[in-house]
Amino acid sequence: MAKHVCPWWLGYLVASPVRRLMYDPAKILPPYVREGMTVLEPGPGMGFFTLELARLVGPSGRVVAVDIQPRMIEGLKRRAARAGLLERVDARLVASGSMGVKDLAGTADLALAFAVVHELPAAASFFIEITEALKPGGHLLFAEPTGHVNAAQFESQLQAAAWAGLQLADRPSIRFNRTAVLKKP
Ligand SMILES: C[S@@+](CC[C@H](N)C(=O)[O-])C[C@H]1O[C@@H](n2cnc3c(N)ncnc32)[C@H](O)[C@@H]1O
């Protein structure tokens, strides 16, 4: 059955600075991101996390952000350009079902999947693609909103990640979210 996908017009709200009052990318991301890193972000929307990722990876790093909705990608590019960060953001429009990131194979230092896995047609193949994109020792920061994903559903997503070869490294606390850090051994 097709999953509900966040409509593009909600992208403005989801990327609004007001959301930082609940949880702030500038506080969440620094422990996981260093200058020069390659970061993969599936489902960036209009860039609530992407812009902070781009700041943190610096001029020598890059953020590969893949989304299935043209309006999300357009909004993300607009906002990245306004912030002077577009050069660091490789924003890609992809088909649902595959992220189309074979070119990253074994090179991504970090993947960020925030509020996106519950929208995907198949979590199992998603985690396999993440595992393939990450370098050994790379991490996936994975968060799902408590309002959309209950505890049992999150555990079965973690099970799918484990089958794909990702190991649970941490369970950080992010308000209103179920969260895990997973590592590619
Ligand atoms: C709820 S929004 C979250 C946006 C962003 N991660 C954030 O937390 O601000 C979910 C995003 O995932 C995207 N998405 C849904 N299915 C996808 C898929 N199969 N591949 C890539 N992106 C997808 C949607 O278009 C939307 O931009």
The ligand as a MOL file (V3000), in Angstrom:
LIG
                    3D

  0  0  0     0  0            999 V3000
M  V30 BEGIN CTAB
M  V30 COUNTS 27 29 0 0 0
M  V30 BEGIN ATOM
M  V30 1 C 8.1210 14.8780 6.7550 0
M  V30 2 S 9.2270 15.4400 5.4950 0 CHG=1
M  V30 3 C 10.7090 15.5880 6.4510 0
M  V30 4 C 11.6890 16.5440 5.8470 0
M  V30 5 C 13.0270 16.6610 6.5960 0
M  V30 6 N 13.6940 15.3770 6.7350 0
M  V30 7 C 12.8270 17.2910 7.9320 0
M  V30 8 O 12.7690 16.5870 8.9630 0
M  V30 9 O 12.6840 18.5100 7.9850 0 CHG=-1
M  V30 10 C 9.5310 13.9560 4.5500 0
M  V30 11 C 10.2860 14.1990 3.2410 0
M  V30 12 O 10.6360 12.9310 2.6850 0
M  V30 13 C 10.3870 12.9630 1.2880 0
M  V30 14 N 10.1900 11.6010 0.7970 0
M  V30 15 C 9.0760 10.8250 0.8920 0
M  V30 16 N 9.2790 9.6300 0.2920 0
M  V30 17 C 10.5490 9.6560 -0.1960 0
M  V30 18 C 11.3440 8.7210 -0.9360 0
M  V30 19 N 10.8520 7.5320 -1.3040 0
M  V30 20 N 12.6060 9.0660 -1.2650 0
M  V30 21 C 13.1210 10.2900 -0.8980 0
M  V30 22 N 12.4000 11.2160 -0.2210 0
M  V30 23 C 11.1350 10.9030 0.1270 0
M  V30 24 C 9.1720 13.8560 1.1500 0
M  V30 25 O 9.0190 14.3460 -0.1610 0
M  V30 26 C 9.4910 14.9390 2.1760 0
M  V30 27 O 10.2720 15.9550 1.6070 0
M  V30 END ATOM
M  V30 BEGIN BOND
M  V30 1 1 1 2
M  V30 2 1 2 3
M  V30 3 1 2 10
M  V30 4 1 3 4
M  V30 5 1 4 5
M  V30 6 1 5 6
M  V30 7 1 5 7
M  V30 8 2 7 8
M  V30 9 1 7 9
M  V30 10 1 10 11
M  V30 11 1 11 12
M  V30 12 1 11 26
M  V30 13 1 12 13
M  V30 14 1 13 14
M  V30 15 1 13 24
M  V30 16 1 14 15
M  V30 17 1 14 23
M  V30 18 2 15 16
M  V30 19 1 16 17
M  V30 20 1 17 18
M  V30 21 2 17 23
M  V30 22 1 18 19
M  V30 23 2 18 20
M  V30 24 1 20 21
M  V30 25 2 21 22
M  V30 26 1 22 23
M  V30 27 1 24 25
M  V30 28 1 24 26
M  V30 29 1 26 27
M  V30 END BOND
M  V30 END CTAB
M  END
